[in-house]
Amino acid sequence: HHENERAQSEAAFGTEFVKYWMHNGFVLVNEEKMSKSLGNFVTIRDVLEKYDSNTIRLFILTSNYRMPVEFTDEGLRAARAGMKRLKNAYNDVKNLLGEEKIQEAKSLLSTVVDDLARTGKLPFYRIDTMQHLEEKIPASIMESLIKDIRDFISAMDDDFNTSKALAVLFNMANCAQRNKDSKYPENSIFCIALLLRLSEVLGFDLTKVEQPKTGITNQLMDVILSVRKTAREQKNWEISDKIRDELAQTGIVVKDHKDGTTTWEFKD
C-alpha cells in the first residue's frame, strides 16, 4: 500500500514524497469511525466548499495525531474563528507597518529559530546580532520571543504535541495585538514575524488569501439570492426573510447593504 502510494506520487510529481509515515487516529462521526461502509463520510473536496485549507489543518492539529478526531461543524467553526484571529493579527500589523518590514524581521528571526532547533542554543555570532536587534526593541520582548521559540520546539519534540505548539502561535498573535496598540507599535513586527515563521512549520500560510466559496456553492448561492432579490422587489418580505433565516441556520449569513447589493459569507 505505502510503496504503491509513494511510487505513484513520485512518478506524478518527480520529487521525493515522504520520509516517514505517521498515521493519525481515526476520524469519528458521532463516536463512530468515518467510513464508506457506514455511509457517514465526507470528502476533502466537500469540506473545502465551506472551509479553507488553513482552517481544516488547524482543526486537525488541535488533537494529537495519535488520537481520534471527532468531526463536527462546531469544531470546524471554532477552528475557523481561531484561524481568523491569527490572520487578523497579521493583517493588522501589515496594514500598520508594511509587509516589507515584517519580512525583514522574519528573515532575521528565522536564523534564530533554526539555530535553537538544531543545537538548543544561540552561537556567539548570533548573540551579537540579537544584541544589535535590542537597539530597536526592549530586551524583555527579545526574551519573550526566545522563550516562545523554545516552547514551540519543546512542544514539537514532545511527540509532535501540536496543541501546545498552536498555543504558542496564539500567544504570538496576542503579543502582536498588544504591542500594536502600545506606545511602541513597531515592536509588533517581531511578534508577527515569529508567528509567520513558526506557523510555516505546521503548514500554515497566514499571508495567503483563501476563499472557500467555490464551485457549486457559489452557483447555488447566486440562484438563491436571485430568487430572494425577486421576492424583495415584489415586496414579498415573508419569503425574503425566510430565505435569509434558513440560510443562517446552515451557517451562511446574508447581508443586505444600503446601496441595494446583497452579499453572503460563512458564519464563524
C-alpha positions in Angstrom: 0.0 0.0 0.0 2.6 2.5 1.1 5.1 1.5 -1.6 2.4 2.0 -4.3 1.3 5.3 -2.9 4.9 6.5 -2.9 5.6 5.2 -6.4 2.5 6.9 -7.8 3.2 10.2 -6.1 6.9 10.4 -7.1 6.1 9.4 -10.7 3.5 12.0 -10.9 5.4 14.9 -9.4 9.1 14.0 -9.9 10.0 14.7 -6.3 10.5 12.7 -3.1 7.2 12.1 -1.4 7.8 11.4 2.3 10.5 10.1 4.6 8.3 8.9 7.4 4.7 7.5 7.7 2.8 8.7 10.8 -0.8 7.5 10.8 -3.2 9.7 12.6 -6.1 8.4 14.7 -9.5 7.6 13.1 -11.8 10.4 12.2 -15.1 9.9 14.1 -18.7 11.0 13.4 -20.9 10.7 16.4 -18.2 8.5 18.1 -18.3 6.1 15.1 -15.4 5.7 12.6 -16.0 7.6 9.4 -16.1 5.1 6.6 -17.7 4.5 3.2 -19.4 1.3 4.5 -21.3 3.2 7.2 -22.2 6.0 4.8 -21.1 8.7 7.2 -18.1 10.1 5.3 -17.4 13.4 3.6 -14.6 14.1 1.2 -12.0 16.8 1.5 -13.5 18.4 -1.6 -16.8 18.7 0.2 -15.2 20.3 3.3 -13.3 22.7 1.1 -16.6 24.0 -0.2 -17.2 25.5 3.3 -13.8 25.8 5.0 -10.4 26.9 3.7 -7.4 24.7 3.9 -5.8 26.6 6.8 -8.9 26.1 8.9 -9.1 22.3 8.2 -5.4 22.0 9.1 -5.9 23.9 12.3 -8.9 21.7 13.2 -6.8 18.5 12.7 -3.8 19.9 14.6 -5.8 20.7 17.7 -5.7 17.0 18.5 -2.6 14.8 18.9 -2.0 12.8 15.8 -2.3 9.5 17.7 -5.8 10.3 19.0 -9.1 10.0 17.1 -10.7 13.2 15.9 -14.4 13.9 16.3 -15.5 15.5 13.0 -18.1 18.2 13.7 -19.2 21.5 12.2 -18.8 23.0 15.6 -15.2 22.0 15.8 -14.5 23.4 12.3 -16.3 26.7 13.1 -14.1 27.0 16.2 -11.0 26.4 14.0 -12.2 29.0 11.5 -12.5 31.5 14.3 -9.0 30.6 15.5 -7.5 31.0 12.1 -9.3 34.3 11.7 -7.7 35.5 14.9 -4.2 34.6 13.6 -4.8 36.2 10.2 -6.3 39.4 11.8 -3.1 39.8 13.8 -1.0 39.5 10.7 -3.2 41.8 8.6 -3.5 44.5 11.3 0.3 44.7 11.7 0.8 44.6 7.9 -1.6 47.4 7.3 0.0 49.5 10.1 3.7 48.9 9.3 4.0 47.2 5.9 4.9 43.8 4.6 8.5 44.6 3.8 9.4 45.3 7.5 7.7 42.1 8.5 9.6 40.0 6.0 12.9 41.6 7.2 12.2 40.7 10.8 11.1 37.2 9.7 14.4 36.6 7.9 16.4 37.5 11.0 14.2 35.5 13.4 14.3 32.5 11.1 18.0 32.1 11.7 17.4 32.2 15.4 14.7 29.5 15.1 17.0 27.3 13.0 19.9 27.7 15.5 17.7 26.8 18.5 16.1 23.9 16.7 19.5 22.4 15.7 21.5 23.0 18.8 19.2 24.3 21.6 21.3 27.4 22.0 22.5 30.5 20.1 26.1 30.7 18.8 28.1 33.7 19.8 27.9 35.4 16.4 24.1 35.2 16.6 24.0 36.7 20.1 25.9 39.7 18.7 23.1 40.1 16.1 20.4 39.8 18.8 22.2 42.4 20.9 22.1 44.7 17.9 18.4 44.0 17.5 17.9 45.1 21.1 18.7 48.6 20.0 15.3 48.6 18.3 13.2 46.6 20.7 13.2 46.2 24.5 15.2 43.3 25.9 12.1 42.0 27.6 10.5 41.4 24.2 13.6 39.6 23.0 13.5 37.4 26.0 9.8 36.6 25.3 10.5 35.7 21.7 13.3 33.4 22.7 11.0 31.7 25.3 8.2 31.2 22.7 10.7 29.7 20.2 11.9 27.3 22.9 8.3 26.4 23.9 7.4 25.7 20.3 10.4 23.5 19.8 9.7 21.7 23.1 6.1 21.0 22.1 7.1 19.6 18.7 9.8 17.5 20.3 7.2 16.1 22.6 5.9 13.5 20.1 4.5 16.4 17.9 2.3 17.9 20.6 0.7 20.2 18.1 -2.0 21.6 20.5 0.8 23.1 22.6 2.6 24.3 19.5 -0.6 26.1 18.5 -0.8 27.7 21.9 2.5 29.4 21.1 1.1 30.7 17.8 -1.9 32.3 19.6 0.5 33.8 22.1 2.3 35.4 19.2 -0.9 36.8 17.9 -1.7 38.3 21.3 1.8 39.7 21.5 1.3 41.4 18.2 -2.0 42.9 19.0 -0.8 44.0 22.5 2.3 45.8 21.1 0.4 47.2 18.1 -1.8 49.2 20.5 1.1 50.2 22.8 3.3 53.2 22.9 5.8 51.3 20.6 3.7 49.7 17.9 6.7 48.9 15.8 7.6 46.1 18.3 4.6 44.1 17.0 6.6 43.4 13.8 8.8 40.9 15.6 5.8 39.1 17.1 4.2 38.7 13.7 7.5 37.7 12.1 7.9 34.9 14.5 4.2 33.9 14.1 4.7 33.6 10.4 7.9 31.6 10.7 6.5 29.1 13.3 3.2 28.7 11.6 5.1 27.6 8.4 6.4 24.6 10.4 2.8 23.4 10.8 2.0 24.1 7.2 0.0 27.3 7.6 0.3 30.3 5.2 -1.2 33.2 7.0 -0.4 35.6 4.1 -2.5 33.6 1.7 -6.0 34.9 0.9 -8.2 31.8 0.7 -11.8 31.7 -0.4 -13.7 28.5 0.4 -16.8 29.7 -1.5 -16.1 27.8 -4.7 -17.7 25.7 -7.4 -21.2 24.6 -6.8 -21.6 26.6 -3.6 -21.2 29.9 -5.5 -23.5 28.8 -8.2 -26.2 27.7 -5.8 -25.9 31.0 -3.8 -26.3 33.0 -7.0 -29.5 31.2 -7.7 -30.9 31.5 -4.2 -30.0 35.2 -3.9 -31.6 35.9 -7.3 -34.8 34.3 -6.1 -34.6 36.4 -2.9 -33.9 39.6 -4.9 -37.1 39.0 -6.9 -39.1 38.4 -3.7 -37.8 41.7 -2.3 -38.6 43.6 -5.5 -42.1 42.3 -5.2 -42.1 43.3 -1.5 -42.7 39.7 -0.5 -40.8 40.2 2.8 -42.0 36.9 4.2 -40.3 34.8 1.5 -37.2 37.1 1.6 -36.8 36.8 5.3 -37.5 33.1 5.3 -34.6 32.5 2.8 -32.3 34.6 4.9 -33.2 32.9 8.2 -33.0 29.4 6.8 -29.6 30.1 5.2 -28.5 31.4 8.6 -29.4 28.0 10.2 -27.0 26.3 7.8 -24.1 28.7 8.7 -24.5 31.2 5.9 -25.0 34.9 6.7 -26.8 37.1 4.1 -26.2 40.8 4.3 -28.3 43.5 2.6 -26.4 46.8 2.0 -27.6 50.3 1.7 -26.6 50.5 -2.0 -29.0 47.7 -2.8 -26.5 44.9 -3.1 -26.5 41.7 -1.2 -23.5 39.6 -0.1 -23.1 36.4 1.8 -20.4 34.8 3.9 -19.9 31.7 6.2 -20.7 32.4 9.8 -17.7 31.9 12.2 
